[in-house]
């Protein structure tokens, strides 16, 4: 991790998908603590924290991510962005992975996880990032496919599988069906 010697100012990017298990805000707090501790250990100054809740694959539907990219391109405020793992930046398609690579490389911004440093101006690091991004995209598509199959199977069994019930119904977790709220 020799690349860390020139890093002084960093941003933290946190993202939690809505479809992940657990309390969203509690998990974001844990991730933020982990990254702040990492920053402190490495004598980084955290200039900004971007917190995002959303499972969207599209950047346009992730306002904090878009704000971070804009800040990277316009403000030159930091040398690196800390994330808990590379998939937190996104599991999008090749175009979106390319946008991440282009923005970080053109602005000489490192991507740092507690385990690895990605310098996207370095051919090997860029290659590894690309492979990990593709694997993340495949994982995202597998999760979506399993979720949809689970909803189809639940519906076939007569269970409610479509989020919050419409008024005046409530979800009965014992029967996995809806009943009128009296």
C-alpha positions in Angstrom: 0.0 0.0 0.0 2.8 2.4 -1.0 0.2 4.5 -2.8 -1.1 5.7 0.5 2.0 7.8 1.2 0.8 10.7 -0.9 -2.8 10.6 0.3 -3.8 13.4 2.8 -7.5 14.3 2.0 -10.1 11.7 1.4 -13.9 11.3 0.9 -15.9 8.4 2.2 -18.6 6.9 0.0 -21.2 4.8 1.8 -24.0 2.9 0.1 -26.6 0.5 1.4 -29.0 -1.3 -0.9 -32.6 -1.3 0.2 -32.9 -4.9 -0.5 -30.1 -5.9 1.8 -30.9 -7.4 5.2 -30.6 -5.4 8.3 -31.2 -1.9 9.6 -30.0 0.5 6.8 -28.8 3.3 9.0 -27.1 1.0 11.5 -25.1 -0.7 8.7 -24.1 2.7 7.3 -22.9 3.8 10.8 -20.8 0.6 11.0 -19.3 1.1 7.6 -18.6 4.8 8.3 -16.9 3.9 11.6 -14.8 1.2 9.9 -13.7 3.7 7.2 -13.1 6.6 9.7 -10.9 4.2 11.8 -9.0 3.2 8.6 -8.6 6.9 7.7 -7.3 7.7 11.2 -4.8 4.8 11.2 -3.4 6.1 7.9 -3.4 9.8 8.9 -6.0 10.8 6.3 -8.3 13.8 6.7 -11.9 13.0 5.9 -13.1 16.0 4.0 -16.5 14.7 3.0 -18.9 11.8 3.6 -21.4 10.8 0.9 -24.2 8.5 2.3 -26.5 6.8 -0.1 -29.5 4.4 0.5 -30.6 2.8 -2.7 -30.2 -0.3 -4.8 -30.4 1.3 -8.1 -28.0 0.2 -10.8 -28.3 3.6 -12.5 -26.1 6.4 -11.4 -28.8 8.9 -12.2 -30.9 7.5 -9.4 -28.0 7.8 -6.9 -27.8 11.5 -6.1 -24.9 11.2 -3.6 -22.8 9.2 -6.1 -23.5 11.9 -8.8 -22.6 14.6 -6.3 -19.3 12.8 -5.5 -18.4 12.4 -9.2 -19.1 16.1 -9.8 -17.0 17.1 -6.8 -14.2 14.9 -8.1 -14.3 16.5 -11.5 -14.7 20.1 -10.3 -13.2 20.6 -6.9 -10.0 18.6 -6.6 -10.7 18.3 -2.9 -9.1 14.9 -2.2 -6.7 12.3 -3.4 -8.8 9.3 -2.7 -12.3 7.9 -2.0 -12.7 5.3 0.7 -15.3 2.5 0.3 -15.8 -0.7 2.3 -15.7 -2.7 -0.9 -15.5 -1.9 -4.6 -19.1 -3.0 -5.2 -20.3 -0.1 -3.1 -19.4 2.2 -6.0 -21.7 0.2 -8.2 -22.4 -3.0 -9.9 -23.6 -1.4 -13.1 -23.0 -2.2 -16.8 -19.8 -1.7 -18.7 -20.7 1.9 -19.5 -21.1 2.8 -15.9 -17.9 1.0 -14.9 -16.2 2.9 -17.6 -17.5 6.2 -16.2 -16.1 5.3 -12.8 -12.7 4.4 -14.3 -12.6 7.5 -16.5 -13.6 9.9 -13.8 -11.2 8.6 -11.2 -8.3 8.1 -13.6 -8.6 11.6 -15.2 -8.7 13.2 -11.8 -5.9 11.1 -10.3 -8.2 9.9 -7.5 -7.4 6.6 -5.8 -10.2 4.2 -4.7 -9.2 2.7 -1.4 -10.8 -0.2 0.5 -9.4 -1.4 3.8 -7.8 -4.3 1.8 -6.7 -2.7 -1.5 -5.7 0.5 -3.3 -7.0 1.0 -6.9 -5.0 3.5 -9.0 -6.9 3.5 -12.2 -4.0 5.1 -14.0 -2.0 1.9 -13.4 -2.8 -0.7 -16.0 -2.8 -3.7 -13.6 -4.9 -1.9 -11.0 -7.3 -0.7 -13.7 -7.6 -4.3 -15.1 -8.3 -5.7 -11.6 -11.0 -3.0 -11.0 -12.6 -3.8 -14.4 -12.8 -7.5 -13.5 -14.1 -6.9 -10.0 -16.7 -4.5 -11.5 -17.8 -7.2 -14.0 -18.1 -9.8 -11.2 -20.2 -7.3 -9.1 -22.5 -6.8 -12.1 -22.9 -10.6 -12.5 -23.7 -10.8 -8.8 -26.2 -8.0 -9.0 -28.0 -9.7 -11.9 -28.0 -13.0 -10.0 -29.5 -11.3 -6.9 -32.2 -9.7 -9.1 -33.0 -13.0 -10.8 -33.3 -14.9 -7.5 -35.5 -12.1 -6.0 -37.9 -12.2 -9.0 -38.0 -16.0 -8.9 -38.8 -15.8 -5.1 -41.6 -13.4 -5.8 -43.1 -15.5 -8.5 -42.9 -18.6 -6.4 -44.4 -16.8 -3.4 -47.3 -15.5 -5.5 -47.9 -19.0 -6.9 -48.2 -20.2 -3.3 -50.8 -17.4 -2.6 -48.5 -15.2 -0.5 -48.3 -11.4 -0.7 -44.9 -10.6 -2.2 -45.2 -7.0 -3.4 -44.1 -4.7 -0.6 -46.4 -2.6 1.5 -50.1 -3.6 1.1 -52.6 -1.1 -0.3 -55.0 0.6 2.1 -57.0 -0.8 4.0 -55.0 -4.0 4.1 -52.3 -5.1 6.4 -49.8 -7.9 6.0 -50.2 -10.9 8.3 -46.7 -12.4 8.7 -48.2 -15.7 10.0 -50.2 -16.4 6.9 -48.0 -14.4 4.5 -51.2 -12.8 3.2 -53.2 -9.6 3.4 -56.2 -9.0 5.7 -58.4 -6.0 6.1 -57.2 -3.7 8.9 -60.2 -3.3 11.3 
